[in-house]
Amino acid sequence: MDVKTIGFVGTGVLASSMIHGIKGSPELSRTRVVVSPRNADMASDLASRYENVTMARSNQDVLDASDWVVISVIPSVAESVVRELRFRPDHTVISVLATKRLSVVRSWISPAERLFRMVPMPFISLRTGPITLYPADDGVEEFFGHLGRVIVMDEEPQAELTNAITSVTNATYTVIKTVAEWGEKNGLPRDKSLDYTISYFEAMLSQISGDRSNRLPRLVEERTPGGMNDVVMRLIASRGGFDLWADGLDAAIKKCRADYCESAE
Ligand SMILES: NC(=O)c1ccc[n+]([C@@H]2O[C@H](COP(=O)([O-])OP(=O)(O)OC[C@H]3O[C@@H](n4cnc5c(N)ncnc54)[C@H](OP(=O)(O)O)[C@@H]3O)[C@@H](O)[C@H]2O)c1
């Protein structure tokens, strides 16, 4: 592993999730981590909680101490924050900016050239879930492979689509909450309804996780005509419930692309 020190410019929700994942990983826990002083509470909490995590005095100090640099500020401030930093040619730069293309970020980080786009999610703290990476790189894949399932994209627009897919998060949690609340309203004690519902959703996902391309379509169709599952499927489909999810994703990618247009102006 050639990363000795990984630095984060922007210490927010995603950066701290990545650091919790790194520090919880048996393979990566000894990696040195440097964080920028904003957000001060989060940065000092990370530095006091873990060995080999230090809070730098400035964003430039983060870069100067790091081999790999993760750009983890919000996209709207990224250009002004990153442009004023002096990168080295040997820096590896990882952008997690949801709405900035690599061509844009590349123009801010010269003379560094090794630049990657990544879409991690906060559950990286638990070292689980997909991590979009573009382009491919053995070292980056190996490192982040200890923090989740790295899925390498062939071209950057594919990374944008995975970014859009992550926008179903709140809607999906709301579905699970709606199901659990229905159980409660109809007489299940709240804790039992939550326990049952969450465990049921977890098991459904693990049932498809092995053979993704074959199991999912089979499981969608596997129901007794006229049975309870069939009744629910038909009712939701007849009211456009499933189409709405695709409509929501259309709206998400449209917003993402509109933000790129703004940034190109
Ligand atoms: N959260 C997600 O699920 C997720 C998923 C995929 C990608 N992303 C991407 O990850 C990036 C970070 O998202 P986030 O959710 O972690 O946002 P966040 O919690 O708002 O974190 C951004 C951090 O940047 C800090 N910051 C602001 N100006 C700064 C500066 N000049 N120098 C250094 N730090 C500065 C902020 O500090 P203050 O709090 O002091 O303002 C804040 O703590 C975004 O680009 C987003 O598109 C997020």
The ligand as an ORCA input file, in Angstrom:
! r2SCAN-3c Opt
* xyz 0 1
  N     -22.932     13.260      2.484
  C     -23.100     12.386      1.491
  O     -23.896     11.436      1.578
  C     -22.293     12.510      0.224
  C     -22.295     11.460     -0.698
  C     -21.512     11.566     -1.864
  C     -20.752     12.707     -2.094
  N     -20.806     13.738     -1.183
  C     -19.972     14.904     -1.441
  O     -19.065     15.043     -0.374
  C     -18.757     16.396     -0.174
  C     -18.909     16.708      1.314
  O     -20.252     16.450      1.681
  P     -20.666     16.388      3.214
  O     -22.007     15.777      3.259
  O     -19.560     15.799      4.013
  O     -20.799     17.951      3.506
  P     -20.592     18.717      4.894
  O     -20.956     17.832      6.038
  O     -21.249     20.044      4.757
  O     -19.012     18.893      4.940
  C     -18.319     19.858      4.226
  C     -17.316     20.442      5.184
  O     -16.472     21.363      4.494
  C     -16.134     22.358      5.432
  N     -15.636     23.560      4.771
  C     -16.344     24.621      4.293
  N     -15.515     25.547      3.810
  C     -14.268     25.073      3.981
  C     -12.975     25.560      3.711
  N     -12.785     26.764      3.149
  N     -11.913     24.783      3.999
  C     -12.058     23.586      4.568
  N     -13.258     23.076      4.876
  C     -14.340     23.801      4.578
  C     -17.389     22.624      6.197
  O     -17.064     23.203      7.429
  P     -18.144     24.060      8.254
  O     -19.076     23.042      8.827
  O     -17.311     24.757      9.262
  O     -18.816     24.973      7.248
  C     -17.970     21.211      6.325
  O     -17.613     20.596      7.533
  C     -19.683     17.208     -1.068
  O     -18.946     17.661     -2.176
  C     -20.728     16.222     -1.515
  O     -21.124     16.478     -2.848
  C     -21.530     13.665     -0.023
*
